[in-house]
């Protein structure tokens, strides 16, 4: 589930990842959250902020705020699995221009 999301700098963006849609092996399941990573695509753009995140069962959730008008950010989420592997999902967040 790699995707593109849009938000305005003033709004919050809630992201939900269902790891059942990931390519996990039979019997494998999420074992813990590794973390989230946010990167601006242009140097000097105002930060996109991760204000809340967590993993509950098969679902990862995050809330993002801020960002620069017209900027783009790569956002990734990573979990450890019951088989000792790492699963990751990446999305592009595009900010609306004012």
Biopython code that builds the backbone (N, CA, C, O; Angstrom):
import numpy as np
from Bio.PDB.StructureBuilder import StructureBuilder

atoms = [
    (1, "UNK", "N", (0.828, -1.176, 0.000)),
    (1, "UNK", "CA", (0.000, 0.000, 0.000)),
    (1, "UNK", "C", (0.873, 1.241, 0.000)),
    (1, "UNK", "O", (1.000, 1.910, 1.026)),
    (2, "UNK", "N", (1.461, 1.548, -1.108)),
    (2, "UNK", "CA", (2.165, 2.810, -1.245)),
    (2, "UNK", "C", (1.189, 3.769, -1.883)),
    (2, "UNK", "O", (0.490, 3.398, -2.826)),
    (3, "UNK", "N", (1.122, 5.011, -1.386)),
    (3, "UNK", "CA", (0.040, 5.895, -1.791)),
    (3, "UNK", "C", (0.481, 7.347, -1.783)),
    (3, "UNK", "O", (1.587, 7.686, -1.363)),
    (4, "UNK", "N", (-0.426, 8.197, -2.265)),
    (4, "UNK", "CA", (-0.254, 9.635, -2.229)),
    (4, "UNK", "C", (-1.414, 10.222, -1.436)),
    (4, "UNK", "O", (-2.572, 9.869, -1.660)),
    (5, "UNK", "N", (-1.095, 11.119, -0.508)),
    (5, "UNK", "CA", (-2.121, 11.811, 0.270)),
    (5, "UNK", "C", (-1.894, 13.308, 0.127)),
    (5, "UNK", "O", (-0.772, 13.753, -0.116)),
    (6, "UNK", "N", (-2.961, 14.081, 0.277)),
    (6, "UNK", "CA", (-2.848, 15.535, 0.224)),
    (6, "UNK", "C", (-3.388, 16.135, 1.506)),
    (6, "UNK", "O", (-4.311, 15.599, 2.119)),
    (7, "UNK", "N", (-2.791, 17.275, 1.910)),
    (7, "UNK", "CA", (-3.282, 18.011, 3.072)),
    (7, "UNK", "C", (-2.950, 19.466, 2.918)),
    (7, "UNK", "O", (-2.080, 19.829, 2.126)),
    (8, "UNK", "N", (-3.628, 20.306, 3.664)),
    (8, "UNK", "CA", (-3.286, 21.719, 3.723)),
    (8, "UNK", "C", (-2.380, 21.925, 4.942)),
    (8, "UNK", "O", (-2.446, 21.140, 5.888)),
    (9, "UNK", "N", (-1.545, 22.953, 4.939)),
    (9, "UNK", "CA", (-0.654, 23.186, 6.079)),
    (9, "UNK", "C", (-1.397, 23.368, 7.405)),
    (9, "UNK", "O", (-0.838, 23.084, 8.465)),
    (10, "UNK", "N", (-2.641, 23.835, 7.361)),
    (10, "UNK", "CA", (-3.398, 24.105, 8.581)),
    (10, "UNK", "C", (-4.137, 22.883, 9.123)),
    (10, "UNK", "O", (-4.592, 22.899, 10.267)),
    (11, "UNK", "N", (-4.261, 21.841, 8.333)),
    (11, "UNK", "CA", (-5.071, 20.688, 8.730)),
    (11, "UNK", "C", (-4.226, 19.581, 9.346)),
    (11, "UNK", "O", (-2.999, 19.583, 9.250)),
    (12, "UNK", "N", (-4.912, 18.637, 9.978)),
    (12, "UNK", "CA", (-4.292, 17.395, 10.438)),
    (12, "UNK", "C", (-4.572, 16.324, 9.389)),
    (12, "UNK", "O", (-5.614, 16.337, 8.734)),
    (13, "UNK", "N", (-3.633, 15.401, 9.240)),
    (13, "UNK", "CA", (-3.830, 14.259, 8.343)),
    (13, "UNK", "C", (-3.688, 12.993, 9.166)),
    (13, "UNK", "O", (-2.644, 12.757, 9.774)),
    (14, "UNK", "N", (-4.734, 12.176, 9.190)),
    (14, "UNK", "CA", (-4.692, 10.887, 9.878)),
    (14, "UNK", "C", (-4.372, 9.805, 8.858)),
    (14, "UNK", "O", (-5.025, 9.700, 7.820)),
    (15, "UNK", "N", (-3.373, 9.013, 9.163)),
    (15, "UNK", "CA", (-2.953, 7.917, 8.294)),
    (15, "UNK", "C", (-3.260, 6.602, 9.008)),
    (15, "UNK", "O", (-2.964, 6.443, 10.193)),
    (16, "UNK", "N", (-3.854, 5.667, 8.278)),
    (16, "UNK", "CA", (-4.156, 4.339, 8.814)),
    (16, "UNK", "C", (-3.554, 3.311, 7.868)),
    (16, "UNK", "O", (-3.805, 3.338, 6.663)),
    (17, "UNK", "N", (-2.760, 2.411, 8.422)),
    (17, "UNK", "CA", (-2.167, 1.326, 7.631)),
    (17, "UNK", "C", (-2.655, 0.005, 8.204)),
    (17, "UNK", "O", (-2.475, -0.269, 9.391)),
    (18, "UNK", "N", (-3.269, -0.807, 7.364)),
    (18, "UNK", "CA", (-3.728, -2.142, 7.747)),
    (18, "UNK", "C", (-2.682, -3.129, 7.244)),
    (18, "UNK", "O", (-2.586, -3.368, 6.040)),
    (19, "UNK", "N", (-1.906, -3.698, 8.143)),
    (19, "UNK", "CA", (-0.802, -4.584, 7.768)),
    (19, "UNK", "C", (-1.283, -5.915, 7.202)),
    (19, "UNK", "O", (-0.468, -6.682, 6.691)),
    (20, "UNK", "N", (-2.590, -6.218, 7.276)),
    (20, "UNK", "CA", (-3.105, -7.420, 6.614)),
    (20, "UNK", "C", (-2.992, -7.293, 5.104)),
    (20, "UNK", "O", (-3.035, -8.297, 4.392)),
    (21, "UNK", "N", (-2.846, -6.062, 4.606)),
    (21, "UNK", "CA", (-2.680, -5.834, 3.171)),
    (21, "UNK", "C", (-1.209, -5.892, 2.752)),
    (21, "UNK", "O", (-0.894, -5.753, 1.570)),
    (22, "UNK", "N", (-0.318, -6.095, 3.708)),
    (22, "UNK", "CA", (1.115, -6.200, 3.409)),
    (22, "UNK", "C", (1.438, -7.616, 2.952)),
    (22, "UNK", "O", (0.639, -8.539, 3.120)),
    (23, "UNK", "N", (2.598, -7.766, 2.384)),
    (23, "UNK", "CA", (3.012, -9.097, 1.916)),
    (23, "UNK", "C", (3.729, -9.849, 3.034)),
    (23, "UNK", "O", (4.935, -10.088, 2.967)),
    (24, "UNK", "N", (2.976, -10.213, 4.049)),
    (24, "UNK", "CA", (3.522, -11.006, 5.136)),
    (24, "UNK", "C", (3.339, -12.487, 4.801)),
    (24, "UNK", "O", (2.415, -12.857, 4.076)),
    (25, "UNK", "N", (4.221, -13.326, 5.332)),
    (25, "UNK", "CA", (4.104, -14.760, 5.074)),
    (25, "UNK", "C", (2.976, -15.336, 5.922)),
    (25, "UNK", "O", (2.555, -14.735, 6.911)),
    (26, "UNK", "N", (2.495, -16.509, 5.520)),
    (26, "UNK", "CA", (1.390, -17.157, 6.228)),
    (26, "UNK", "C", (1.749, -17.311, 7.710)),
    (26, "UNK", "O", (2.813, -17.826, 8.053)),
    (27, "UNK", "N", (0.857, -16.862, 8.565)),
    (27, "UNK", "CA", (1.051, -16.960, 10.003)),
    (27, "UNK", "C", (1.838, -15.804, 10.613)),
    (27, "UNK", "O", (1.909, -15.684, 11.837)),
    (28, "UNK", "N", (2.425, -14.958, 9.781)),
    (28, "UNK", "CA", (3.201, -13.815, 10.277)),
    (28, "UNK", "C", (2.248, -12.676, 10.639)),
    (28, "UNK", "O", (1.235, -12.465, 9.972)),
    (29, "UNK", "N", (2.583, -11.953, 11.692)),
    (29, "UNK", "CA", (1.755, -10.829, 12.115)),
    (29, "UNK", "C", (2.625, -9.738, 12.723)),
    (29, "UNK", "O", (3.787, -9.982, 13.047)),
    (30, "UNK", "N", (2.073, -8.529, 12.881)),
    (30, "UNK", "CA", (2.845, -7.448, 13.493)),
    (30, "UNK", "C", (3.231, -7.800, 14.930)),
    (30, "UNK", "O", (2.420, -8.330, 15.690)),
    (31, "UNK", "N", (4.485, -7.498, 15.292)),
    (31, "UNK", "CA", (4.961, -7.766, 16.640)),
    (31, "UNK", "C", (5.278, -6.477, 17.391)),
    (31, "UNK", "O", (5.327, -6.477, 18.621)),
    (32, "UNK", "N", (5.492, -5.390, 16.676)),
    (32, "UNK", "CA", (5.787, -4.124, 17.338)),
    (32, "UNK", "C", (6.092, -3.031, 16.336)),
    (32, "UNK", "O", (6.496, -3.290, 15.202)),
    (33, "UNK", "N", (5.889, -1.817, 16.776)),
    (33, "UNK", "CA", (6.160, -0.663, 15.923)),
    (33, "UNK", "C", (7.643, -0.317, 15.986)),
    (33, "UNK", "O", (8.209, -0.197, 17.072)),
    (34, "UNK", "N", (8.264, -0.157, 14.836)),
    (34, "UNK", "CA", (9.646, 0.316, 14.782)),
    (34, "UNK", "C", (9.646, 1.833, 14.772)),
    (34, "UNK", "O", (10.408, 2.464, 15.504)),
    (35, "UNK", "N", (8.785, 2.428, 13.936)),
    (35, "UNK", "CA", (8.678, 3.875, 13.943)),
    (35, "UNK", "C", (8.222, 4.450, 12.629)),
    (35, "UNK", "O", (7.935, 3.734, 11.670)),
    (36, "UNK", "N", (8.164, 5.766, 12.614)),
    (36, "UNK", "CA", (7.754, 6.547, 11.452)),
    (36, "UNK", "C", (8.893, 7.469, 11.074)),
    (36, "UNK", "O", (9.634, 7.930, 11.943)),
    (37, "UNK", "N", (9.042, 7.744, 9.783)),
    (37, "UNK", "CA", (10.093, 8.625, 9.282)),
    (37, "UNK", "C", (9.457, 9.612, 8.314)),
    (37, "UNK", "O", (8.702, 9.216, 7.425)),
    (38, "UNK", "N", (9.761, 10.901, 8.484)),
    (38, "UNK", "CA", (9.225, 11.952, 7.629)),
    (38, "UNK", "C", (10.386, 12.727, 7.033)),
    (38, "UNK", "O", (11.299, 13.126, 7.757)),
    (39, "UNK", "N", (10.367, 12.944, 5.730)),
    (39, "UNK", "CA", (11.452, 13.664, 5.055)),
    (39, "UNK", "C", (10.894, 14.624, 4.022)),
    (39, "UNK", "O", (10.142, 14.225, 3.133)),
    (40, "UNK", "N", (11.268, 15.904, 4.143)),
    (40, "UNK", "CA", (10.896, 16.909, 3.136)),
    (40, "UNK", "C", (11.678, 16.628, 1.862)),
    (40, "UNK", "O", (12.836, 16.214, 1.913)),
    (41, "UNK", "N", (11.041, 16.856, 0.720)),
    (41, "UNK", "CA", (11.702, 16.615, -0.559)),
    (41, "UNK", "C", (12.563, 17.785, -1.008)),
    (41, "UNK", "O", (13.400, 17.630, -1.897)),
    (42, "UNK", "N", (12.368, 18.966, -0.398)),
    (42, "UNK", "CA", (13.206, 20.127, -0.692)),
    (42, "UNK", "C", (13.844, 20.605, 0.595)),
    (42, "UNK", "O", (13.171, 20.725, 1.618)),
    (43, "UNK", "N", (15.114, 20.873, 0.553)),
    (43, "UNK", "CA", (15.820, 21.406, 1.708)),
    (43, "UNK", "C", (15.210, 22.752, 2.087)),
    (43, "UNK", "O", (14.929, 23.582, 1.223)),
    (44, "UNK", "N", (15.013, 22.954, 3.364)),
    (44, "UNK", "CA", (14.497, 24.221, 3.854)),
    (44, "UNK", "C", (12.995, 24.299, 4.002)),
    (44, "UNK", "O", (12.491, 25.281, 4.547)),
    (45, "UNK", "N", (12.243, 23.277, 3.529)),
    (45, "UNK", "CA", (10.791, 23.306, 3.705)),
    (45, "UNK", "C", (10.445, 23.140, 5.185)),
    (45, "UNK", "O", (11.122, 22.416, 5.916)),
    (46, "UNK", "N", (9.393, 23.813, 5.609)),
    (46, "UNK", "CA", (8.894, 23.686, 6.970)),
    (46, "UNK", "C", (8.591, 22.220, 7.264)),
    (46, "UNK", "O", (8.115, 21.489, 6.396)),
    (47, "UNK", "N", (8.864, 21.811, 8.465)),
    (47, "UNK", "CA", (8.692, 20.405, 8.837)),
    (47, "UNK", "C", (7.230, 19.971, 8.836)),
    (47, "UNK", "O", (6.330, 20.741, 9.172)),
    (48, "UNK", "N", (7.030, 18.753, 8.460)),
    (48, "UNK", "CA", (5.778, 18.038, 8.663)),
    (48, "UNK", "C", (5.962, 17.337, 9.999)),
    (48, "UNK", "O", (6.968, 16.655, 10.196)),
    (49, "UNK", "N", (5.022, 17.487, 10.915)),
    (49, "UNK", "CA", (5.197, 16.973, 12.271)),
    (49, "UNK", "C", (4.346, 15.741, 12.536)),
    (49, "UNK", "O", (3.173, 15.689, 12.166)),
    (50, "UNK", "N", (4.951, 14.751, 13.181)),
    (50, "UNK", "CA", (4.266, 13.545, 13.639)),
    (50, "UNK", "C", (3.827, 13.812, 15.074)),
    (50, "UNK", "O", (4.663, 13.868, 15.976)),
    (51, "UNK", "N", (2.514, 13.978, 15.296)),
    (51, "UNK", "CA", (2.038, 14.351, 16.628)),
    (51, "UNK", "C", (1.471, 13.174, 17.421)),
    (51, "UNK", "O", (1.319, 13.265, 18.639)),
    (52, "UNK", "N", (1.158, 12.072, 16.740)),
    (52, "UNK", "CA", (0.669, 10.872, 17.421)),
    (52, "UNK", "C", (0.898, 9.675, 16.511)),
    (52, "UNK", "O", (0.817, 9.790, 15.288)),
    (53, "UNK", "N", (1.185, 8.528, 17.111)),
    (53, "UNK", "CA", (1.346, 7.302, 16.321)),
    (53, "UNK", "C", (1.233, 6.094, 17.236)),
    (53, "UNK", "O", (1.398, 6.199, 18.452)),
    (54, "UNK", "N", (0.952, 4.955, 16.637)),
    (54, "UNK", "CA", (0.872, 3.729, 17.411)),
    (54, "UNK", "C", (0.465, 2.548, 16.552)),
    (54, "UNK", "O", (-0.031, 2.705, 15.437)),
    (55, "UNK", "N", (0.687, 1.363, 17.096)),
    (55, "UNK", "CA", (0.304, 0.107, 16.465)),
    (55, "UNK", "C", (-0.625, -0.623, 17.420)),
    (55, "UNK", "O", (-0.293, -0.822, 18.588)),
    (56, "UNK", "N", (-1.799, -1.024, 16.918)),
    (56, "UNK", "CA", (-2.742, -1.790, 17.709)),
    (56, "UNK", "C", (-3.201, -2.968, 16.861)),
    (56, "UNK", "O", (-3.939, -2.794, 15.892)),
    (57, "UNK", "N", (-2.766, -4.155, 17.226)),
    (57, "UNK", "CA", (-3.098, -5.329, 16.427)),
    (57, "UNK", "C", (-2.472, -5.228, 15.050)),
    (57, "UNK", "O", (-1.250, -5.174, 14.913)),
    (58, "UNK", "N", (-3.322, -5.203, 14.031)),
    (58, "UNK", "CA", (-2.870, -5.126, 12.642)),
    (58, "UNK", "C", (-2.845, -3.706, 12.094)),
    (58, "UNK", "O", (-2.492, -3.504, 10.932)),
    (59, "UNK", "N", (-3.215, -2.718, 12.908)),
    (59, "UNK", "CA", (-3.418, -1.352, 12.416)),
    (59, "UNK", "C", (-2.388, -0.385, 13.004)),
    (59, "UNK", "O", (-2.227, -0.288, 14.221)),
    (60, "UNK", "N", (-1.695, 0.328, 12.112)),
    (60, "UNK", "CA", (-0.832, 1.452, 12.503)),
    (60, "UNK", "C", (-1.600, 2.724, 12.210)),
    (60, "UNK", "O", (-2.281, 2.838, 11.191)),
    (61, "UNK", "N", (-1.479, 3.684, 13.122)),
    (61, "UNK", "CA", (-2.120, 4.984, 12.940)),
    (61, "UNK", "C", (-1.111, 6.081, 13.234)),
    (61, "UNK", "O", (-0.242, 5.937, 14.094)),
    (62, "UNK", "N", (-1.245, 7.186, 12.497)),
    (62, "UNK", "CA", (-0.413, 8.357, 12.748)),
    (62, "UNK", "C", (-1.207, 9.605, 12.407)),
    (62, "UNK", "O", (-2.080, 9.590, 11.540)),
    (63, "UNK", "N", (-0.887, 10.687, 13.107)),
    (63, "UNK", "CA", (-1.467, 11.992, 12.821)),
    (63, "UNK", "C", (-0.332, 12.948, 12.504)),
    (63, "UNK", "O", (0.638, 13.055, 13.256)),
    (64, "UNK", "N", (-0.467, 13.648, 11.367)),
    (64, "UNK", "CA", (0.544, 14.599, 10.910)),
    (64, "UNK", "C", (-0.042, 16.002, 10.905)),
    (64, "UNK", "O", (-1.215, 16.193, 10.584)),
    (65, "UNK", "N", (0.788, 16.993, 11.264)),
    (65, "UNK", "CA", (0.395, 18.396, 11.197)),
    (65, "UNK", "C", (1.500, 19.184, 10.516)),
    (65, "UNK", "O", (2.605, 18.682, 10.308)),
    (66, "UNK", "N", (1.182, 20.438, 10.168)),
    (66, "UNK", "CA", (2.179, 21.350, 9.618)),
    (66, "UNK", "C", (2.494, 21.093, 8.168)),
    (66, "UNK", "O", (1.687, 20.537, 7.422)),
    (67, "UNK", "N", (3.699, 21.513, 7.777)),
    (67, "UNK", "CA", (4.138, 21.375, 6.403)),
    (67, "UNK", "C", (4.106, 22.706, 5.677)),
    (67, "UNK", "O", (3.387, 23.620, 6.079)),
    (68, "UNK", "N", (4.876, 22.816, 4.617)),
    (68, "UNK", "CA", (4.969, 24.041, 3.825)),
    (68, "UNK", "C", (4.041, 23.981, 2.621)),
    (68, "UNK", "O", (3.955, 22.940, 1.970)),
    (69, "UNK", "N", (3.339, 25.076, 2.303)),
    (69, "UNK", "CA", (2.472, 25.092, 1.118)),
    (69, "UNK", "C", (3.255, 24.681, -0.136)),
    (69, "UNK", "O", (4.348, 25.190, -0.388)),
    (70, "UNK", "N", (2.689, 23.762, -0.913)),
    (70, "UNK", "CA", (3.310, 23.310, -2.152)),
    (70, "UNK", "C", (4.426, 22.290, -1.995)),
    (70, "UNK", "O", (4.952, 21.802, -2.995)),
    (71, "UNK", "N", (4.800, 21.957, -0.770)),
    (71, "UNK", "CA", (5.894, 21.005, -0.521)),
    (71, "UNK", "C", (5.400, 19.562, -0.626)),
    (71, "UNK", "O", (4.199, 19.293, -0.591)),
    (72, "UNK", "N", (6.356, 18.644, -0.756)),
    (72, "UNK", "CA", (6.074, 17.199, -0.740)),
    (72, "UNK", "C", (6.957, 16.535, 0.298)),
    (72, "UNK", "O", (8.099, 16.945, 0.509)),
    (73, "UNK", "N", (6.426, 15.511, 0.943)),
    (73, "UNK", "CA", (7.140, 14.797, 2.005)),
    (73, "UNK", "C", (7.002, 13.298, 1.794)),
    (73, "UNK", "O", (5.930, 12.817, 1.425)),
    (74, "UNK", "N", (8.071, 12.563, 2.025)),
    (74, "UNK", "CA", (7.998, 11.108, 2.084)),
    (74, "UNK", "C", (7.729, 10.721, 3.529)),
    (74, "UNK", "O", (8.400, 11.197, 4.444)),
    (75, "UNK", "N", (6.747, 9.859, 3.727)),
    (75, "UNK", "CA", (6.381, 9.380, 5.055)),
    (75, "UNK", "C", (6.431, 7.864, 5.020)),
    (75, "UNK", "O", (5.813, 7.241, 4.157)),
    (76, "UNK", "N", (7.162, 7.264, 5.953)),
    (76, "UNK", "CA", (7.224, 5.805, 5.995)),
    (76, "UNK", "C", (6.916, 5.306, 7.397)),
    (76, "UNK", "O", (7.208, 5.971, 8.391)),
    (77, "UNK", "N", (6.321, 4.121, 7.456)),
    (77, "UNK", "CA", (6.021, 3.437, 8.708)),
    (77, "UNK", "C", (6.667, 2.067, 8.644)),
    (77, "UNK", "O", (6.638, 1.406, 7.606)),
    (78, "UNK", "N", (7.252, 1.638, 9.759)),
    (78, "UNK", "CA", (7.902, 0.330, 9.795)),
    (78, "UNK", "C", (7.478, -0.426, 11.052)),
    (78, "UNK", "O", (7.341, 0.150, 12.131)),
    (79, "UNK", "N", (7.276, -1.734, 10.881)),
    (79, "UNK", "CA", (6.963, -2.615, 12.010)),
    (79, "UNK", "C", (7.900, -3.812, 11.992)),
    (79, "UNK", "O", (8.442, -4.181, 10.951)),
    (80, "UNK", "N", (8.079, -4.405, 13.155)),
    (80, "UNK", "CA", (8.733, -5.710, 13.268)),
    (80, "UNK", "C", (7.630, -6.756, 13.197)),
    (80, "UNK", "O", (6.511, -6.521, 13.655)),
    (81, "UNK", "N", (7.946, -7.908, 12.622)),
    (81, "UNK", "CA", (6.943, -8.967, 12.517)),
    (81, "UNK", "C", (7.285, -10.127, 13.447)),
    (81, "UNK", "O", (8.387, -10.209, 13.988)),
    (82, "UNK", "N", (6.328, -11.005, 13.614)),
    (82, "UNK", "CA", (6.514, -12.186, 14.470)),
    (82, "UNK", "C", (7.578, -13.132, 13.922)),
    (82, "UNK", "O", (8.047, -14.011, 14.645)),
    (83, "UNK", "N", (7.964, -12.969, 12.661)),
    (83, "UNK", "CA", (9.001, -13.801, 12.046)),
    (83, "UNK", "C", (10.370, -13.117, 12.061)),
    (83, "UNK", "O", (11.316, -13.598, 11.437)),
    (84, "UNK", "N", (10.473, -11.989, 12.780)),
    (84, "UNK", "CA", (11.741, -11.287, 12.885)),
    (84, "UNK", "C", (12.094, -10.437, 11.675)),
    (84, "UNK", "O", (13.242, -10.018, 11.522)),
    (85, "UNK", "N", (11.122, -10.181, 10.820)),
    (85, "UNK", "CA", (11.352, -9.352, 9.640)),
    (85, "UNK", "C", (10.855, -7.937, 9.900)),
    (85, "UNK", "O", (10.203, -7.669, 10.909)),
    (86, "UNK", "N", (11.172, -7.030, 8.970)),
    (86, "UNK", "CA", (10.682, -5.653, 9.011)),
    (86, "UNK", "C", (9.776, -5.444, 7.813)),
    (86, "UNK", "O", (10.137, -5.777, 6.684)),
    (87, "UNK", "N", (8.593, -4.889, 8.064)),
    (87, "UNK", "CA", (7.672, -4.513, 6.986)),
    (87, "UNK", "C", (7.579, -2.996, 6.987)),
    (87, "UNK", "O", (7.552, -2.362, 8.042)),
    (88, "UNK", "N", (7.532, -2.421, 5.784)),
    (88, "UNK", "CA", (7.499, -0.970, 5.674)),
    (88, "UNK", "C", (6.500, -0.542, 4.605)),
    (88, "UNK", "O", (6.327, -1.220, 3.593)),
    (89, "UNK", "N", (5.854, 0.574, 4.841)),
    (89, "UNK", "CA", (4.975, 1.207, 3.869)),
    (89, "UNK", "C", (5.414, 2.654, 3.728)),
    (89, "UNK", "O", (5.785, 3.302, 4.706)),
    (90, "UNK", "N", (5.368, 3.152, 2.493)),
    (90, "UNK", "CA", (5.798, 4.514, 2.190)),
    (90, "UNK", "C", (4.685, 5.235, 1.452)),
    (90, "UNK", "O", (4.031, 4.659, 0.583)),
    (91, "UNK", "N", (4.469, 6.508, 1.801)),
    (91, "UNK", "CA", (3.530, 7.315, 1.055)),
    (91, "UNK", "C", (4.097, 8.707, 0.842)),
    (91, "UNK", "O", (4.988, 9.155, 1.564)),
    (92, "UNK", "N", (3.572, 9.363, -0.144)),
    (92, "UNK", "CA", (3.951, 10.732, -0.456)),
    (92, "UNK", "C", (2.826, 11.642, 0.005)),
    (92, "UNK", "O", (1.666, 11.449, -0.360)),
    (93, "UNK", "N", (3.179, 12.637, 0.812)),
    (93, "UNK", "CA", (2.204, 13.630, 1.250)),
    (93, "UNK", "C", (2.496, 14.918, 0.498)),
    (93, "UNK", "O", (3.581, 15.490, 0.610)),
    (94, "UNK", "N", (1.510, 15.362, -0.270)),
    (94, "UNK", "CA", (1.639, 16.608, -1.037)),
    (94, "UNK", "C", (0.821, 17.689, -0.330)),
    (94, "UNK", "O", (-0.351, 17.497, -0.008)),
    (95, "UNK", "N", (1.468, 18.814, -0.103)),
    (95, "UNK", "CA", (0.808, 19.929, 0.556)),
    (95, "UNK", "C", (0.113, 20.792, -0.492)),
    (95, "UNK", "O", (0.671, 21.059, -1.556)),
    (96, "UNK", "N", (-1.088, 21.217, -0.191)),
    (96, "UNK", "CA", (-1.805, 22.125, -1.081)),
    (96, "UNK", "C", (-1.170, 23.512, -0.985)),
    (96, "UNK", "O", (-0.739, 23.927, 0.091)),
    (97, "UNK", "N", (-1.112, 24.214, -2.088)),
    (97, "UNK", "CA", (-0.631, 25.591, -2.078)),
    (97, "UNK", "C", (-1.732, 26.489, -1.526)),
    (97, "UNK", "O", (-2.915, 26.193, -1.691)),
    (98, "UNK", "N", (-1.360, 27.550, -0.893)),
    (98, "UNK", "CA", (-2.369, 28.456, -0.319)),
    (98, "UNK", "C", (-3.037, 29.256, -1.374)),
    (98, "UNK", "O", (-3.912, 30.069, -1.072)),
]
sb = StructureBuilder()
sb.init_structure("model")
sb.init_model(0)
sb.init_chain("A")
sb.init_seg("    ")
for serial, (resi, resn, name, xyz) in enumerate(atoms, 1):
    if name == "N":
        sb.init_residue(resn, " ", resi, " ")
    sb.init_atom(name, np.array(xyz, "f"), 0.0, 1.0, " ", f" {name:<3s}", serial, name[0])
structure = sb.get_structure()
